């Protein structure tokens, strides 16, 4: 839930700031469009990150999952931008939705004005979210956040409970399986225990 609130808040901020870099705040509908796209887009991205691209996708390679997410979010943002702008502005200008979508104002937006810029701006923000999410998953929960905020540069005392896990007969297993199979075996082992560790707010250390 915290992840949804954080990404949703980021979406609102990005949506509110967009008119500042585009046409300005001369019309309230532009601010409302930006905030609506940012909020709904941010919440949907957070939900997809939580439930669609969950811990099971750890088995997928970094490059593959980034490309898959980028394509998914590209389609999502195209649909969102068209629907939200269409619904908001058709109501704002007192036109029917279908008439507005086929009208000159919306057609100019698609082909001559800000559609490509808004799409690029949205994907840029989502790209940052994708990168930080994936790096956080690869490095370990909260490790990237602590690194950015400088926690590791300011030592302090903490009370921690450590659990040491050892694989019984790991040396003989490695000799029997060979390097590649043993490496895959270790990956499967850490993948299987990761869900339980994250569910109890634990961290994997080394």
Contact map, one row per residue, 1 for C-alpha under 8 A:
11111000000000000000000000000000000000000000000000000000000000000000000000000000000000000000000000000000000000000000000000000000000000000000000000000000000000000000000000000000000000000000000000000000000000
11111100000000000000000000000000000000000000000000000000000000000000000000000000000000000000000000000000000000000000000000000000000000000000000000000000000000000000000000000000000000000000000000000000000000
11111110000000000000000000000000000000000000010000000000000000000000000000000000000000000000000000000000000000000000000000000000000000000000000000000000000000000000000000000000000000000000000000000000000000
11111111000000000000000000000000000000000110011000000000000000000000000000000000000000000000000000000000000000000000000000000000000000000000000000000000000000000000000000000000000000000000000000000000000000
11111111100000000000000000000000000000000010000000000000000000000000000000000000000000000000000000000000000000000000000000000000000000000000000000000000000000000000000000000000000000000000000000000000000000
01111111110000000000000000000000000000000000000000000000000000000000000000000000000000000000000000000000000000000000000000000000000000000000000000000000000000000000000000000000000000000000000000000000000000
00111111111000000000000000000000000000000110110000000000000000000000000000000000000000000000000000000000000000000000000000000000000000000000000000000000000000000000000000000000000000000000000000000000000000
00011111111100000000000000000000000001111110010000000000000000000000000000000000000000000000000000000000000000000000000000000000000000000000000000000000000000000000000000000000000000000000000000000000000000
00001111111110000000000000000000000000100100000000000000000000000000000000000000000000000000000000000000000000000000000000000000000000000000000000000000000000000000000000000000000000000000000000000000000000
00000111111111000000000000000000000001000100000000000000000000000000000000000000000000000000000000000000000000000000000000000000000000000000000000000000000000000000000000000000000000000000000000000000000000
00000011111111100000000000000000001011111110000000000000000000000000000000000000000000000000000000000000000000000000000000000000000000000000000000000000000000000000000000000000000000000000000000000000000000
00000001111111110000000000000000011111100100000000000000000000000000000000000000000000000000000000000000000000000000000000000000000000000000000000000000000000000000000000000000000000000000000000000000000000
00000000111111111000000000000000001001000000000000000000000000000000000000000000000000000000000000000000000000000000000000000000000000000000000000000000000000000000000000000000000000000000000000000000000000
00000000011111111100000000000000011001000000000000000000000000000000000000000000000000000000000000000000000000000000000000001000000000000000000000000000000000000000000000000000000000000000000000000000000000
00000000001111111110000000000010111111100000000000000000000000000000000000000000000000000000000000000000000000000000000000000000000000000000000000000000000000000000000000000000000000000000000000000000000000
00000000000111111111000000000011011001000000000000000000000000000000000000000000000000000000000000000000000000000000000000000000000000000000000000000000000000000000000000000000000000000000000000000000000000
00000000000011111111100000000000010000000000000000000000000000000000000000000000000000000000000000000000000000000000000000000000000000000000000000000000000000000000000000000000000000000000000000000000000000
00000000000001111111110000000000010000000000000000000000000000000000000000000000000000000000000000000000000000000000010000000000000000000000000000000000000000000000000000000000000000000000000000000000000000
00000000000000111111111110000110010000000000000000000000000000000000000000000000000000000000000000000000000000000000000000000000000000000000000000000000000000000000000000000000000000000000000000000000000000
00000000000000011111111110000000000000000000000000000000000000000000000000000000000000000000000000000000000000000000000000000000000000000000000000000000000000000000000000000000000000000000000000000000000000
00000000000000001111111100000000000000000000000000000000000000000000000000000000000000000000000000000000000000000000000000000000000000000000000000000000000000000000000000000000000000000000000000000000000000
00000000000000000111111100000000000000000000000000000000000000000000000000000000000000000000000000000000000000000000000000000000000000000000000000000000000000000000000000000000000000000000000000000000000000
00000000000000000011111111000000000000000000000000000000000000000000000000000000000000000000000000000000000000000000000000000000000000000000000000000000000000000000000000000000000000000000000000000000000000
00000000000000000011111111000000000000000000000000000000000000000000000000000000000000000000000000000000000000000000000000000000000000000000000000000000000000000000000000000000000000000000000000000000000000
00000000000000000011001111110110000000000000000000000000000000000000000000000000000000000000000000000000000000000000000000000000000000000000000000000000000000000000000000000000000000000000000000000000000000
00000000000000000000001111110000000000000000000000000000000000000000000000000000000000000000000000000000000000000000000000000000000000000000000000000000000000000000000000000000000000000000000000000000000000
00000000000000000000000011111110000000000000000000000000000000000000000000000000000000000000000000000000000000000000000000000000000000000000000000000000000000000000000000000000000000000000000000000000000000
00000000000000000000000011111111000000000000000000000000000000000000000000000000000000000000000000000000000000000000000000000000000000000000000000000000000000000000000000000000000000000000000000000000000000
00000000000000000000000000111111100000000000000000000000000000000000000000000000000000011001000000000000000000000000000000000000000000000000000000000000000000000000000000000000000000000000000000000000000000
00000000000000000010000010111111110000000000000000000000000000000000000000000000000000000000000000000000000000000000000000000000000000000000000000000000000000000000000000000000000000000000000000000000000000
00000000000000110010000010111111111000000000000000000000000000000000000000000000000000000000000000000000000000000000000000000000000000000000000000000000000000000000000000000000000000000000000000000000000000
00000000000000010000000000011111111100000000000000000000000000000000000000000000000000000000000000000000000000000000000000000000000000000000000000000000000000000000000000000000000000000000000000000000000000
00000000000000100000000000001111111110000000000000000000000000000000000000000000000110010000000000000000000000000000000000000000000000000000000000000000000000000000000000000000000000000000000000000000000000
00000000000101111110000000000111111111000000000000000000000000000000000000000000000000000000000000000000000000000000000000000000000000000000000000000000000000000000000000000000000000000000000000000000000000
00000000001111110000000000000011111111100000000000000000000000000000000000000000000000000000000000000000000000000000000000000000000000000000000000000000000000000000000000000000000000000000000000000000000000
00000000000100100000000000000001111111110000000000000000000000000000000000000000000100000000000000000000000000000000000000000000000000000000000000000000000000000000000000000000000000000000000000000000000000
00000000001100100000000000000000111111111100000000000000000000000000000000000001100100000000000000000000000000000000000000000000000000000000000000000000000000000000000000000000000000000000000000000000000000
00000001011111110000000000000000011111111100000000000000000000000000000000000000000000000000000000000000000000000000000001000000000000000000000000000000000000000000000000000000000000000000000000000000000000
00000001101100100000000000000000001111111110000000000000000000000000000000000000000000000000000000000000000000000000000000000000000000000000000000000000000000000000000000000000000000000000000000000000000000
00000001001000000000000000000000000111111111000000000000000000000000000000000000000000000000000000000000000000000000000000000000000000000000000000000000000000000000000000000000000000000000000000000000000000
00000001001000000000000000000000000011111111100000000000000000000000000000011001000000000000000000000000000000000000000000000000000000000000000000000000000000000000000000000000000000000000000000000000000000
00010011111100000000000000000000000011111111110000000000000000000000000000000000000000000000000000000000000000000000000000000000000000000000000000000000000000000000000000000000000000000000000000000000000000
00011011001000000000000000000000000000111111111000000000000000000000000000000000000000000000000000000000000000000000000000000000000000000000000000000000000000000000000000000000000000000000000000000000000000
00000000000000000000000000000000000000011111111100000000000000000000000000000000000000000000000000000000000000000000000000000000000000000000000000000000000000000000000000000000000000000000000000000000000000
00000010000000000000000000000000000000001111111110000000000000000000000010000000000000000000000000000000000000000000000000000000000000000000000000000000000000000000000000000000000000000000000000000000000000
00110011000000000000000000000000000000000111111111000000000000000000000000000000000000000000000000000000000000000000000000000000000000000000000000000000000000000000000000000000000000000000000000000000000000
00010000000000000000000000000000000000000011111111110000000000000000000000000000000000000000000000000000000000000000000000000000000000000000000000000000000000000000000000000000000000000000000000000000000000
00000000000000000000000000000000000000000001111111111000000000000000000000000000000000000000000000000000000000000000000000000000000000000000000000000000000000000000000000000000000000000000000000000000000000
00000000000000000000000000000000000000000000111111111100000000000000000000000000000000000000000000000000000000000000000000000000000000000000000000000000000000000000000000000000000000000000000000000000000000
00000000000000000000000000000000000000000000011111111100000000000000000000000000000000000000000000000000000000000000000000000000000000000000000000000000000000000000000000000000000000000000000000000000000000
00000000000000000000000000000000000000000000001111111100000000000000000000000000000000000000000000000000000000000000000000000000000000000000000000000000000000000000000000000000000000000000000000000000000000
00000000000000000000000000000000000000000000001111111100000000000000000000000000000000000000000000000000000000000000000000000000000000000000000000000000000000000000000000000000000000000000000000000000000000
00000000000000000000000000000000000000000000000111111111100000000000000000000000000000000000000000000000000000000000000000000000000000000000000000000000000000000000000000000000000000000000000000000000000000
00000000000000000000000000000000000000000000000011111111110000000000000000000000000000000000000000000000000000000000000000000000000000000000000000000000000000000000000000000000000000000000000000000000000000
00000000000000000000000000000000000000000000000000001111110000000000000000000000000000000000000000000000000000000000000000000000000000000000000000000000000000000000000000000000000000000000000000100000000000
00000000000000000000000000000000000000000000000000001111111000000000000000000000000000000000000000000000000000000000000000000000000000000000000000000000000000000000000000000000000000000000000000000000000000
00000000000000000000000000000000000000000000000000001111111100001000000000000000000000000000000000000000000000000000000000000000000000000000000000000000000000000000000000000000000000000000000000000000000000
00000000000000000000000000000000000000000000000000000111111110000000000000000000000000000000000000000000000000000000000000000000000000001000000000000000000000000000000000000000000000000000001000000000000000
00000000000000000000000000000000000000000000000000000001111110000000000000000000000000000000000000000000000000000000000000000000000000000000000000000000000000000000000000000000000000000000001000000000000000
00000000000000000000000000000000000000000000000000000000111111011000000000000000000000000000000000000000000000000000000000000000000000000000000000000000000000000000000000000000000000000000000000000000000000
00000000000000000000000000000000000000000000000000000000011111111000000000000000000000000000000000000000000000000000000000000000000000000000000000000000000000000000000000000000000000000000000000000000000000
00000000000000000000000000000000000000000000000000000000000111111100000000000000000000000000000000000000000000000000000000000000000001000000000000000000000000000000000000000000000000000000000000000000000000
00000000000000000000000000000000000000000000000000000000000011111110000000000000000000000000000000000000000000000000000000000000000000000000000000000000000000000000000000000000000000000000000000000000000000
00000000000000000000000000000000000000000000000000000000000111111111000000000000000000000000000000000000000000000000000000000000000000000000000000000000000000000000000000000000000000000000000000000000000000
00000000000000000000000000000000000000000000000000000000100111111111100000000000000000000000000000000000000000000000000000000000000000000000000000000000000000000000000000000000000000000000000000000000000000
00000000000000000000000000000000000000000000000000000000000001111111110000000000000000000000000000000000000000000000000000000000011000000000000000000000000000000000000000000000000000000000000000000000000000
00000000000000000000000000000000000000000000000000000000000000111111111000000000000000000000000000000000000000000000000000000000000000000000000000000000000000000000000000000000000000000000000000000000000000
00000000000000000000000000000000000000000000000000000000000000011111111100000000000000000000000000000000000000000000000000000000000000000000000000000000000000000000000000000000000000000000000000000000000000
00000000000000000000000000000000000000000000000000000000000000001111111110000000000000000000000000000000000000000000000000000000010000000000000000000000000000000000000000000000000000000000000000000000000000
00000000000000000000000000000000000000000000000000000000000000000111111111000000000000000000000000000000000000000000000000100010000000000000000000000000000000000000000000000000000000000000000000000000000000
00000000000000000000000000000000000000000000000000000000000000000011111111100000000000000000000000000000000000000000000000000000000000000000000000000000000000000000000000000000000000000000000000000000000000
00000000000000000000000000000000000000000000000000000000000000000001111111110000000000000000000000000000000000000000000000000000000000000000000000000000000000000000000000000000000000000000000000000000000000
00000000000000000000000000000000000000000000100000000000000000000000111111111000000000000000000000000000000000000000000000100100000000000000000000000000000000000000000000000000000000000000000000000000000000
00000000000000000000000000000000000000000000000000000000000000000000011111111100000000000000000000000000000000000000000000100000000000000000000000000000000000000000000000000000000000000000000000000000000000
00000000000000000000000000000000000000000000000000000000000000000000001111111110000000000000000000000000000000000000000000000000000000000000000000000000000000000000000000000000000000000000000000000000000000
00000000000000000000000000000000000000001000000000000000000000000000000111111111000000000000000000000000000000000000000000000000000000000000000000000000000000000000000000000000000000000000000000000000000000
00000000000000000000000000000000000000001000000000000000000000000000000011111111100000000000000000000000000000000000001001100000000000000000000000000000000000000000000000000000000000000000000000000000000000
00000000000000000000000000000000000000000000000000000000000000000000000001111111110000000000000000000000000000000000001000000000000000000000000000000000000000000000000000000000000000000000000000000000000000
00000000000000000000000000000000000000000000000000000000000000000000000000111111111000000000000000000000000000000000000000000000000000000000000000000000000000000000000000000000000000000000000000000000000000
00000000000000000000000000000000000010001000000000000000000000000000000000011111111100000000000000000000000000000000000000000000000000000000000000000000000000000000000000000000000000000000000000000000000000
00000000000000000000000000000000000010000000000000000000000000000000000000001111111110000000000000000000000000000000001000000000000000000000000000000000000000000000000000000000000000000000000000000000000000
00000000000000000000000000000000000000000000000000000000000000000000000000000111111111000000000000000000000000000000000000000000000000000000000000000000000000000000000000000000000000000000000000000000000000
00000000000000000000000000000000000000000000000000000000000000000000000000000011111111100000000000000000000000000000000000000000000000000000000000000000000000000000000000000000000000000000000000000000000000
00000000000000000000000000000000100110000000000000000000000000000000000000000001111111110000000000000000000000000000000000000000000000000000000000000000000000000000000000000000000000000000000000000000000000
00000000000000000000000000000000100000000000000000000000000000000000000000000000111111111000000000000000000000000000000000000000000000000000000000000000000000000000000000000000000000000000000000000000000000
00000000000000000000000000000000000000000000000000000000000000000000000000000000011111111100000010011000010000000000000000000000000000000000000000000000000000000000000000000000000000000000000000000000000000
00000000000000000000000000000000000000000000000000000000000000000000000000000000001111111110000010000000000000000000000000000000000000000000000000000000000000000000000000000000000000000000000000000000000000
00000000000000000000000000001000100000000000000000000000000000000000000000000000000111111111000000000000000000000000000000000000000000000000000000000000000000000000000000000000000000000000000000000000000000
00000000000000000000000000001000000000000000000000000000000000000000000000000000000011111111100000010000000000000000000000000000000000000000000000000000000000000000000000000000000000000000000000000000000000
00000000000000000000000000000000000000000000000000000000000000000000000000000000000001111111111110010000000000000000000000000000000000000000000000000000000000000000000000000000000000000000000000000000000000
00000000000000000000000000000000000000000000000000000000000000000000000000000000000000111111111110000000000000000000000000000000000000000000000000000000000000000000000000000000000000000000000000000000000000
00000000000000000000000000001000000000000000000000000000000000000000000000000000000000011111111000000000000000000000000000000000000000000000000000000000000000000000000000000000000000000000000000000000000000
00000000000000000000000000000000000000000000000000000000000000000000000000000000000000001111111000000000000000000000000000000000000000000000000000000000000000000000000000000000000000000000000000000000000000
00000000000000000000000000000000000000000000000000000000000000000000000000000000000000000111111100000000000000000000000000000000000000000000000000000000000000000000000000000000000000000000000000000000000000
00000000000000000000000000000000000000000000000000000000000000000000000000000000000000000111111110110000000000000000000000000000000000000000000000000000000000000000000000000000000000000000000000000000000000
00000000000000000000000000000000000000000000000000000000000000000000000000000000000000000110011111110000000000000000000000000000000000000000000000000000000000000000000000000000000000000000000000000000000000
00000000000000000000000000000000000000000000000000000000000000000000000000000000000001100110001111111000000000000000000000000000000000000000000000000000000000000000000000000000000000000000000000000000000000
00000000000000000000000000000000000000000000000000000000000000000000000000000000000000000000000111111100000000000000000000000000000000000000000000000000000000000000000000000000000000000000000000000000000000
00000000000000000000000000000000000000000000000000000000000000000000000000000000000000000000001111111110000000000000000000000000000000000000000000000000000000000000000000000000000000000000000000000000000000
00000000000000000000000000000000000000000000000000000000000000000000000000000000000001001100001111111111110000000000000000000000000000000000000000000000000000000000000000000000000000000000000000000000000000
00000000000000000000000000000000000000000000000000000000000000000000000000000000000001000000000011111110011000000000000000000000000000000000000000000000000000000000000000000000000000000000000000000000000000
00000000000000000000000000000000000000000000000000000000000000000000000000000000000000000000000001111111011000000000000000000000000000000000000000000000000000000000000000000000000000000000000000000000000000
00000000000000000000000000000000000000000000000000000000000000000000000000000000000000000000000000111111111000000000000000000000000000000000000000000000000000000000000000000000000000000000000000000000000000
00000000000000000000000000000000000000000000000000000000000000000000000000000000000000000000000000010111111100000000000000000000000000000000000000000000000000000000000000000000000000000000000000000000000000
00000000000000000000000000000000000000000000000000000000000000000000000000000000000000000000000000010011111110000000000000000000000000000000000000000000000000000000000000000000000000000000000000000000000000
00000000000000000000000000000000000000000000000000000000000000000000000000000000000001000000000000011111111111000000000000000000000000000000000000000000000000000000000000000000000000000000000000000000000000
00000000000000000000000000000000000000000000000000000000000000000000000000000000000000000000000000001111111111110000000000000000000000000000000000000000000000000000000000000000000000000000000000000000000000
00000000000000000000000000000000000000000000000000000000000000000000000000000000000000000000000000000001111111111000000000000000000000000000000000000000000000000000000000000000000000000000000000000000000000
00000000000000000000000000000000000000000000000000000000000000000000000000000000000000000000000000000000111111111110000000000000000000000000000000000000000000000000000000000000000000000000000000000000000000
00000000000000000000000000000000000000000000000000000000000000000000000000000000000000000000000000000000011111111111000000000000000000000000000000000000000000000000000000000000000000000000000000000000000000
00000000000000000000000000000000000000000000000000000000000000000000000000000000000000000000000000000000001111111010000000000000000000000000000000000000000000000000000000000000000000000000000000000000000000
00000000000000000000000000000000000000000000000000000000000000000000000000000000000000000000000000000000001111111100000000000000000000000000000000000000000000000000000000000000000000000000000000000000000000
00000000000000000000000000000000000000000000000000000000000000000000000000000000000000000000000000000000000111111111000000000000000000000000000000000000000000000000000000000000000000000000000000000000000000
00000000000000000000000000000000000000000000000000000000000000000000000000000000000000000000000000000000000011011111110000000000000000000000000000000000000000000000000000000000000000000000000000000000000000
00000000000000000000000000000000000000000000000000000000000000000000000000000000000000000000000000000000000011101111111000000000000000000000000000000000000000000000000000000000000000000000000000000000000000
00000000000000000000000000000000000000000000000000000000000000000000000000000000000000000000000000000000000001001111111100000000000000000000000000000000000000000000000000000000000000000000000000000000000000
00000000000000000000000000000000000000000000000000000000000000000000000000000000000000000000000000000000000000000111111110000000000000000000000000000000000000000000000000000000000000000000000000000000000000
00000000000000000100000000000000000000000000000000000000000000000000000000000000000000000000000000000000000000000111111111000000000000000000000000000000000000000000000000000000000000000000000000000000000000
00000000000000000000000000000000000000000000000000000000000000000000000000001100100000000000000000000000000000000011111111100000000000000000000000000000000000000000000000000000000000000000000000000000000000
00000000000000000000000000000000000000000000000000000000000000000000000000000000000000000000000000000000000000000001111111110000000000000000000000000000000000000000000000000000000000000000000000000000000000
00000000000000000000000000000000000000000000000000000000000000000000000000000000000000000000000000000000000000000000111111111000000000000000000000000000000000000000000000000000000000000000000000000000000000
00000000000000000000000000000000000001000000000000000000000000000000000000001000000000000000000000000000000000000000011111111100000000000000000000000000000000000000000000000000000000000000000000000000000000
00000000000000000000000000000000000000000000000000000000000000000000010011001000000000000000000000000000000000000000001111111110000000000000000000000000000000000000000000000000000000000000000000000000000000
00000000000000000000000000000000000000000000000000000000000000000000000000000000000000000000000000000000000000000000000111111111000000000000000000000000000000000000000000000000000000000000000000000000000000
00000000000001000000000000000000000000000000000000000000000000000000000000000000000000000000000000000000000000000000000011111111100000000000000000000000000000000000000000000000000000000000000000000000000000
00000000000000000000000000000000000000000000000000000000000000000000000010000000000000000000000000000000000000000000000001111111110000000000000000000000000000000000000000000000000000000000000000000000000000
00000000000000000000000000000000000000000000000000000000000000000000010000000000000000000000000000000000000000000000000000111111111000000000000000000000000000000000000000000000000000000000000000000000000000
00000000000000000000000000000000000000000000000000000000000000000000000000000000000000000000000000000000000000000000000000011111111100000000000000000000000000000000000000000000000000000000000000000000000000
00000000000000000000000000000000000000000000000000000000000000000000000000000000000000000000000000000000000000000000000000001111111110000000000000000000000000000000000000000000000000000000000000000000000000
00000000000000000000000000000000000000000000000000000000000000000100100000000000000000000000000000000000000000000000000000000111111111000000000000000000000000000000000000000000000000000000000000000000000000
00000000000000000000000000000000000000000000000000000000000000000100000000000000000000000000000000000000000000000000000000000011111111100000000000000000000000000000000000000000000000000000000000000000000000
00000000000000000000000000000000000000000000000000000000000000000000000000000000000000000000000000000000000000000000000000000001111111110000000100000000000000000000000000000000000000000000000000000000000000
00000000000000000000000000000000000000000000000000000000000000000000000000000000000000000000000000000000000000000000000000000000111111111000000000000000000000000000000000000000000000000000000000000000000000
00000000000000000000000000000000000000000000000000000000000001000000000000000000000000000000000000000000000000000000000000000000011111111100000000000000000000000000000000000000000000000000000000000000000000
00000000000000000000000000000000000000000000000000000000000000000000000000000000000000000000000000000000000000000000000000000000001111111110000100000000000000000000000000000000000000000000000000000000000000
00000000000000000000000000000000000000000000000000000000000000000000000000000000000000000000000000000000000000000000000000000000000111111111111110000000000000000000000000000000000000000000000000000000000000
00000000000000000000000000000000000000000000000000000000010000000000000000000000000000000000000000000000000000000000000000000000000011111111100000000000000000000000000000000000000000000000000000000000000000
00000000000000000000000000000000000000000000000000000000000000000000000000000000000000000000000000000000000000000000000000000000000001111111000000000000000000000000000000000000000000000000000000000000000000
00000000000000000000000000000000000000000000000000000000000000000000000000000000000000000000000000000000000000000000000000000000000000111111101100000000000000000000000000000000000000000000000000000000000000
00000000000000000000000000000000000000000000000000000000000000000000000000000000000000000000000000000000000000000000000000000000000000011111111100000000000000000000000000000000000000000000000000000000001100
00000000000000000000000000000000000000000000000000000000000000000000000000000000000000000000000000000000000000000000000000000000000000011011111100000000000000000000000000000000000000000000000000000100001000
00000000000000000000000000000000000000000000000000000000000000000000000000000000000000000000000000000000000000000000000000000000000000010001111111000000000000000000000000000000000000000000000000000000000000
00000000000000000000000000000000000000000000000000000000000000000000000000000000000000000000000000000000000000000000000000000000000000010011111111100000000000000000000000000000000000000000000000000000000000
00000000000000000000000000000000000000000000000000000000000000000000000000000000000000000000000000000000000000000000000000000000000100110011111111110000000000000000000000000000000000000000000000000000000000
00000000000000000000000000000000000000000000000000000000000000000000000000000000000000000000000000000000000000000000000000000000000000010000011111111000000000000000000000000000000000000000000000000000000000
00000000000000000000000000000000000000000000000000000000000000000000000000000000000000000000000000000000000000000000000000000000000000000000011111111111000000000000000000000000000000000000000000000000000000
00000000000000000000000000000000000000000000000000000000000000000000000000000000000000000000000000000000000000000000000000000000000000000000001111111111000000000000000000000000000000000000000000000000000000
00000000000000000000000000000000000000000000000000000000000000000000000000000000000000000000000000000000000000000000000000000000000000000000000111111110000000000000000000000000000000000000000000000000000000
00000000000000000000000000000000000000000000000000000000000000000000000000000000000000000000000000000000000000000000000000000000000000000000000011111110000000000000000000000000000000000000000000000000000000
00000000000000000000000000000000000000000000000000000000000000000000000000000000000000000000000000000000000000000000000000000000000000000000000001111111110000000000000000000000000000000000000000000000000000
00000000000000000000000000000000000000000000000000000000000000000000000000000000000000000000000000000000000000000000000000000000000000000000000001111111111000000000000000000000000000000000000000000000000000
00000000000000000000000000000000000000000000000000000000000000000000000000000000000000000000000000000000000000000000000000000000000000000000000001100111111000000000000000000000000000000000000000000000000000
00000000000000000000000000000000000000000000000000000000000000000000000000000000000000000000000000000000000000000000000000000000000000000000000000000111111000000000000000000000000000000000000000000000000000
00000000000000000000000000000000000000000000000000000000000000000000000000000000000000000000000000000000000000000000000000000000000000000000000000000111111100000000000000000000000000000000000000000000000000
00000000000000000000000000000000000000000000000000000000000000000000000000000000000000000000000000000000000000000000000000000000000000000000000000000011111110000000000000000000000000000000000000000000000000
00000000000000000000000000000000000000000000000000000000000000000000000000000000000000000000000000000000000000000000000000000000000000000000000000000000011111000000000000000000000000000000000000000000000000
00000000000000000000000000000000000000000000000000000000000000000000000000000000000000000000000000000000000000000000000000000000000000000000000000000000001111100000000000000000000000000000000000000000000000
00000000000000000000000000000000000000000000000000000000000000000000000000000000000000000000000000000000000000000000000000000000000000000000000000000000000111110000000000000000000000000000000000000000000000
00000000000000000000000000000000000000000000000000000000000000000000000000000000000000000000000000000000000000000000000000000000000000000000000000000000000011111000000000000000000000000000000000000000000000
00000000000000000000000000000000000000000000000000000000000000000000000000000000000000000000000000000000000000000000000000000000000000000000000000000000000001111100000000000000000000000000000000000000000000
00000000000000000000000000000000000000000000000000000000000000000000000000000000000000000000000000000000000000000000000000000000000000000000000000000000000000111110000000000000000000000000000000000000000000
00000000000000000000000000000000000000000000000000000000000000000000000000000000000000000000000000000000000000000000000000000000000000000000000000000000000000011111000000000000000000000000000000000000000000
00000000000000000000000000000000000000000000000000000000000000000000000000000000000000000000000000000000000000000000000000000000000000000000000000000000000000001111100000000000000000000000000000000000000000
00000000000000000000000000000000000000000000000000000000000000000000000000000000000000000000000000000000000000000000000000000000000000000000000000000000000000000111110000000000000000000000000000000000000000
00000000000000000000000000000000000000000000000000000000000000000000000000000000000000000000000000000000000000000000000000000000000000000000000000000000000000000011111000000000000000000000000000000000000000
00000000000000000000000000000000000000000000000000000000000000000000000000000000000000000000000000000000000000000000000000000000000000000000000000000000000000000001111100000000000000000000000000000000000000
00000000000000000000000000000000000000000000000000000000000000000000000000000000000000000000000000000000000000000000000000000000000000000000000000000000000000000000111111000000000000000000000000000000000000
00000000000000000000000000000000000000000000000000000000000000000000000000000000000000000000000000000000000000000000000000000000000000000000000000000000000000000000011111000000000000000000000000000000000000
00000000000000000000000000000000000000000000000000000000000000000000000000000000000000000000000000000000000000000000000000000000000000000000000000000000000000000000001111111000000000000000000000000000000000
00000000000000000000000000000000000000000000000000000000000000000000000000000000000000000000000000000000000000000000000000000000000000000000000000000000000000000000001111111100000000000000000000000000000000
00000000000000000000000000000000000000000000000000000000000000000000000000000000000000000000000000000000000000000000000000000000000000000000000000000000000000000000000011111110000000000000000000000000000000
00000000000000000000000000000000000000000000000000000000000000000000000000000000000000000000000000000000000000000000000000000000000000000000000000000000000000000000000011111111000000000000000000000000000000
00000000000000000000000000000000000000000000000000000000000000000000000000000000000000000000000000000000000000000000000000000000000000000000000000000000000000000000000011111111100001000000000000000000000000
00000000000000000000000000000000000000000000000000000000000000000000000000000000000000000000000000000000000000000000000000000000000000000000000000000000000000000000000001111111111001000000000000000000000000
00000000000000000000000000000000000000000000000000000000000000000000000000000000000000000000000000000000000000000000000000000000000000000000000000000000000000000000000000111111111000000000000000000000000000
00000000000000000000000000000000000000000000000000000000000000000000000000000000000000000000000000000000000000000000000000000000000000000000000000000000000000000000000000011111110000000000000000000000000000
00000000000000000000000000000000000000000000000000000000000000000000000000000000000000000000000000000000000000000000000000000000000000000000000000000000000000000000000000001111111111000000000000000000000000
00000000000000000000000000000000000000000000000000000000000000000000000000000000000000000000000000000000000000000000000000000000000000000000000000000000000000000000000000000111111111000000000000000000000000
00000000000000000000000000000000000000000000000000000000000000000000000000000000000000000000000000000000000000000000000000000000000000000000000000000000000000000000000000000110111111100000000000000000000000
00000000000000000000000000000000000000000000000000000000000000000000000000000000000000000000000000000000000000000000000000000000000000000000000000000000000000000000000000000000111111110000000000000000000000
00000000000000000000000000000000000000000000000000000000000000000000000000000000000000000000000000000000000000000000000000000000000000000000000000000000000000000000000000000000111111111000000000000000000000
00000000000000000000000000000000000000000000000000000000000000000000000000000000000000000000000000000000000000000000000000000000000000000000000000000000000000000000000000001100111111111100000000000000000000
00000000000000000000000000000000000000000000000000000000000000000000000000000000000000000000000000000000000000000000000000000000000000000000000000000000000000000000000000000000001111111110000000000000000000
00000000000000000000000000000000000000000000000000000000000000000000000000000000000000000000000000000000000000000000000000000000000000000000000000000000000000000000000000000000000111111111000000000000000000
00000000000000000000000000000000000000000000000000000000000000000000000000000000000000000000000000000000000000000000000000000000000000000000000000000000000000000000000000000000000011111111100000000000000000
00000000000000000000000000000000000000000000000000000000000000000000000000000000000000000000000000000000000000000000000000000000000000000000000000000000000000000000000000000000000001111111110000000000000000
00000000000000000000000000000000000000000000000000000000000000000000000000000000000000000000000000000000000000000000000000000000000000000000000000000000000000000000000000000000000000111111111000000000000000
00000000000000000000000000000000000000000000000000000000000000000000000000000000000000000000000000000000000000000000000000000000000000000000000000000000000000000000000000000000000000011111111100000000000000
00000000000000000000000000000000000000000000000000000000000000000000000000000000000000000000000000000000000000000000000000000000000000000000000000000000000000000000000000000000000000001111111110000000000000
00000000000000000000000000000000000000000000000000000000000000000000000000000000000000000000000000000000000000000000000000000000000000000000000000000000000000000000000000000000000000000111111111000000000000
00000000000000000000000000000000000000000000000000000000011000000000000000000000000000000000000000000000000000000000000000000000000000000000000000000000000000000000000000000000000000000011111111100000000000
00000000000000000000000000000000000000000000000000000000000000000000000000000000000000000000000000000000000000000000000000000000000000000000000000000000000000000000000000000000000000000001111111100000000000
00000000000000000000000000000000000000000000000000000000000000000000000000000000000000000000000000000000000000000000000000000000000000000000000000000000000000000000000000000000000000000000111111111000000000
00000000000000000000000000000000000000000000000000000000000000000000000000000000000000000000000000000000000000000000000000000000000000000000000000000000000000000000000000000000000000000000011111111100000000
00000000000000000000000000000000000000000000000000000010000000000000000000000000000000000000000000000000000000000000000000000000000000000000000000000000000000000000000000000000000000000000001111111110000000
00000000000000000000000000000000000000000000000000000000000000000000000000000000000000000000000000000000000000000000000000000000000000000000000000000000000000000000000000000000000000000000000011111111000000
00000000000000000000000000000000000000000000000000000000000000000000000000000000000000000000000000000000000000000000000000000000000000000000000000000000000000000000000000000000000000000000000011111111111100
00000000000000000000000000000000000000000000000000000000000000000000000000000000000000000000000000000000000000000000000000000000000000000000100000000000000000000000000000000000000000000000000001111111111000
00000000000000000000000000000000000000000000000000000000000000000000000000000000000000000000000000000000000000000000000000000000000000000000000000000000000000000000000000000000000000000000000000111111110000
00000000000000000000000000000000000000000000000000000000000000000000000000000000000000000000000000000000000000000000000000000000000000000000000000000000000000000000000000000000000000000000000000011111110000
00000000000000000000000000000000000000000000000000000000000000000000000000000000000000000000000000000000000000000000000000000000000000000000000000000000000000000000000000000000000000000000000000001111111000
00000000000000000000000000000000000000000000000000000000000000000000000000000000000000000000000000000000000000000000000000000000000000000000000000000000000000000000000000000000000000000000000000001111111100
00000000000000000000000000000000000000000000000000000000000000000000000000000000000000000000000000000000000000000000000000000000000000000001100000000000000000000000000000000000000000000000000000001100111110
00000000000000000000000000000000000000000000000000000000000000000000000000000000000000000000000000000000000000000000000000000000000000000001000000000000000000000000000000000000000000000000000000001000011111
00000000000000000000000000000000000000000000000000000000000000000000000000000000000000000000000000000000000000000000000000000000000000000000000000000000000000000000000000000000000000000000000000000000001111
00000000000000000000000000000000000000000000000000000000000000000000000000000000000000000000000000000000000000000000000000000000000000000000000000000000000000000000000000000000000000000000000000000000000111
